[in-house]
Amino acid sequence: MPPPLKILLVDDELVRAAMVEEALIVEGHEVACRLQSPASLNEMVARHQPDVVIIDMESPDRDTLDSMALLNRENPRPVVFFADQHDPDTMQAALKSGVSAYVVDGLVPGRVKAIIEVAIARFDAFQSMRQELDKARNQLADRKRIERAKGLLMKHQDCDEEQAYHMLRKIAMDRGQRIAEVADSVIDILERLDKGSLS
């Protein structure tokens, strides 16, 4: 049996919110915070640190989409959006804003558990892809800096590419730094020398 989840609930109808909260508690979850509007969503997620955010509204408006996008940037969490109305454009906008699951026809208590599980799985997969993309971008940026440093060393030390790389590598090993960090220092120093020789 999966562990109970800490949930932040956003619902603009008090009676429906109470029913949803009761259904979640019956499933063994804790509703850490209940909001009537998503205006303070990012702040409340930062404060309460929920496992999942559930939003139950007729349809997301521009402010709701903006709040979800801010949340996705600053405090990413699995977000399940239960909407009463189906609009393909609004659904696409919600998904782009970071919603993990967008369910039309409102919240049905018997389906909540499965929907939350799918949302968490999708969120985890997306976060993993995002981390891999960030890692690849960082590696590419490192390689570009290393190539730039090698080029400057080749010019200033009158050496070939392999010798320039070995210089970078030796300095990195001697200093206990990554080659990319050494490359930054080499670029900084040699570009200053180039600028000094031009003046």
C-alpha positions as CSV (number, residue, x, y, z in Angstrom):
1,M,0.0,0.0,0.0
2,P,1.5,3.4,-1.0
3,P,2.2,5.9,1.8
4,P,-0.3,8.6,2.5
5,L,0.3,11.8,0.6
6,K,0.3,15.4,1.8
7,I,-2.0,17.3,-0.5
8,L,-2.7,21.0,-1.2
9,L,-6.2,21.4,-2.4
10,V,-7.5,24.4,-4.5
11,D,-11.2,24.5,-5.0
12,D,-13.3,27.6,-5.5
13,E,-16.5,26.0,-4.2
14,L,-16.6,25.5,-0.4
15,V,-19.1,22.6,-0.3
16,R,-17.3,20.7,-3.1
17,A,-13.9,21.3,-1.5
18,A,-15.2,19.8,1.8
19,M,-16.4,16.7,-0.1
20,V,-13.1,16.4,-1.9
21,E,-11.1,16.8,1.3
22,E,-13.3,14.1,3.0
23,A,-12.7,11.7,0.1
24,L,-8.9,12.3,0.2
25,I,-8.9,11.7,4.0
26,V,-10.9,8.5,3.6
27,E,-8.2,7.4,1.1
28,G,-5.7,8.0,3.9
29,H,-4.2,11.3,2.6
30,E,-3.6,14.5,4.6
31,V,-4.9,17.8,3.2
32,A,-2.2,20.1,4.4
33,C,-3.8,23.3,3.0
34,R,-7.1,24.2,1.3
35,L,-7.3,27.3,-0.9
36,Q,-10.2,28.9,-2.7
37,S,-8.0,30.6,-5.3
38,P,-4.7,29.7,-6.8
39,A,-3.4,33.3,-6.3
40,S,-1.0,32.3,-3.5
41,L,-0.4,28.8,-4.8
42,N,3.4,29.0,-5.1
43,E,3.7,30.6,-1.6
44,M,1.5,28.0,0.0
45,V,3.4,25.1,-1.7
46,A,6.7,26.5,-0.5
47,R,5.2,26.8,3.0
48,H,3.4,23.4,3.3
49,Q,5.6,21.3,0.9
50,P,2.8,19.0,-0.3
51,D,3.5,15.9,-2.3
52,V,0.7,16.7,-4.8
53,V,-1.4,19.7,-5.7
54,I,-5.1,19.1,-6.6
55,I,-7.0,21.9,-8.3
56,D,-10.7,21.5,-8.8
57,M,-12.4,24.3,-10.8
58,E,-14.8,24.9,-13.6
59,S,-11.9,25.8,-16.0
60,P,-8.5,27.4,-15.5
61,D,-8.4,31.1,-16.2
62,R,-5.3,33.1,-17.1
63,D,-4.4,33.9,-13.5
64,T,-4.7,30.2,-12.6
65,L,-2.4,29.2,-15.6
66,D,0.1,31.9,-14.5
67,S,0.1,30.6,-10.9
68,M,0.7,27.0,-12.1
69,A,3.5,28.2,-14.4
70,L,5.2,30.0,-11.5
71,L,4.8,26.9,-9.3
72,N,6.3,24.7,-12.0
73,R,9.3,27.0,-12.3
74,E,9.9,27.6,-8.5
75,N,8.4,24.7,-6.6
76,P,7.6,21.9,-9.1
77,R,5.0,19.4,-7.8
78,P,2.7,17.0,-9.5
79,V,-0.5,18.9,-10.2
80,V,-3.8,17.3,-10.9
81,F,-6.5,19.6,-12.5
82,F,-10.1,18.5,-12.4
83,A,-12.1,20.7,-14.8
84,D,-15.9,20.8,-15.3
85,Q,-15.6,22.0,-18.9
86,H,-13.6,20.6,-21.9
87,D,-11.7,23.0,-24.0
88,P,-8.7,21.7,-25.9
89,D,-6.9,25.0,-26.0
90,T,-7.3,25.5,-22.2
91,M,-6.2,21.9,-21.6
92,Q,-3.0,22.4,-23.7
93,A,-2.3,25.7,-21.9
94,A,-2.7,23.9,-18.5
95,L,-0.4,21.1,-19.5
96,K,2.2,23.7,-20.7
97,S,1.9,25.4,-17.3
98,G,3.0,22.2,-15.6
99,V,-0.2,20.2,-15.0
100,S,0.6,16.5,-14.7
101,A,-3.0,15.3,-15.2
102,Y,-6.0,17.2,-16.6
103,V,-9.3,15.5,-16.0
104,V,-12.6,16.7,-17.5
105,D,-16.0,16.1,-15.9
106,G,-14.8,17.1,-12.4
107,L,-13.6,15.1,-9.5
108,V,-15.0,11.7,-8.9
109,P,-13.8,10.4,-5.5
110,G,-13.5,6.8,-6.7
111,R,-11.0,7.8,-9.4
112,V,-8.8,10.1,-7.4
113,K,-6.3,7.5,-6.2
114,A,-5.5,6.2,-9.7
115,I,-5.4,9.7,-11.2
116,I,-3.0,10.9,-8.5
117,E,-0.7,7.9,-9.1
118,V,-0.6,8.6,-12.8
119,A,0.1,12.3,-12.2
120,I,3.0,11.5,-9.9
121,A,4.4,9.0,-12.4
122,R,4.2,11.6,-15.2
123,F,5.7,14.3,-13.0
124,D,8.6,12.1,-12.0
125,A,9.2,11.1,-15.7
126,F,9.1,14.8,-16.7
127,Q,11.5,15.8,-13.9
128,S,13.9,13.1,-14.9
129,M,13.8,14.3,-18.5
130,R,14.3,17.9,-17.3
131,Q,17.3,16.8,-15.2
132,E,18.8,14.9,-18.2
133,L,18.3,17.9,-20.4
134,D,20.0,20.2,-17.9
135,K,22.9,17.8,-17.5
136,A,23.3,17.6,-21.3
137,R,23.2,21.4,-21.6
138,N,25.8,21.8,-18.9
139,Q,28.1,19.2,-20.5
140,L,27.8,21.0,-23.9
141,A,28.6,24.3,-22.3
142,D,31.6,22.7,-20.5
143,R,32.8,21.3,-23.8
144,K,32.5,24.6,-25.5
145,R,34.5,26.3,-22.8
146,I,37.2,23.6,-22.9
147,E,37.4,23.9,-26.7
148,R,37.8,27.7,-26.3
149,A,40.5,27.3,-23.7
150,K,42.4,24.8,-25.9
151,G,42.2,27.2,-28.8
152,L,43.7,30.0,-26.7
153,L,46.4,27.8,-25.3
154,M,47.3,26.6,-28.8
155,K,47.6,30.2,-29.9
156,H,49.6,31.4,-26.8
157,Q,51.7,28.4,-26.2
158,D,52.2,27.4,-29.8
159,C,51.1,23.9,-29.2
160,D,48.7,21.4,-30.9
161,E,45.3,20.5,-29.6
162,E,46.4,17.3,-27.8
163,Q,49.1,19.2,-25.9
164,A,46.7,22.0,-25.0
165,Y,44.2,19.4,-23.6
166,H,47.0,17.8,-21.6
167,M,47.9,21.2,-20.1
168,L,44.3,21.7,-19.0
169,R,44.1,18.3,-17.6
170,K,47.3,18.5,-15.7
171,I,46.3,21.9,-14.2
172,A,42.9,20.4,-13.2
173,M,44.5,17.4,-11.5
174,D,47.1,19.6,-9.7
175,R,44.4,21.9,-8.4
176,G,41.8,19.2,-7.8
177,Q,39.3,21.0,-10.1
178,R,37.2,20.0,-13.0
179,I,38.7,20.7,-16.5
180,A,35.8,23.0,-17.2
181,E,36.7,25.2,-14.2
182,V,40.3,25.3,-15.3
183,A,39.1,26.2,-18.8
184,D,37.2,29.2,-17.4
185,S,40.4,30.4,-15.6
186,V,42.5,29.9,-18.7
187,I,40.0,31.8,-20.9
188,D,39.8,34.6,-18.4
189,I,43.6,35.0,-18.2
190,L,44.4,34.6,-21.9
191,E,41.6,36.8,-23.1
192,R,42.8,39.5,-20.8
193,L,46.3,39.1,-22.2
194,D,44.8,39.4,-25.7
195,K,43.0,42.6,-24.8
196,G,46.1,44.0,-23.2
197,S,48.2,43.3,-26.2
198,L,45.6,45.2,-28.4
199,S,45.7,48.3,-26.3
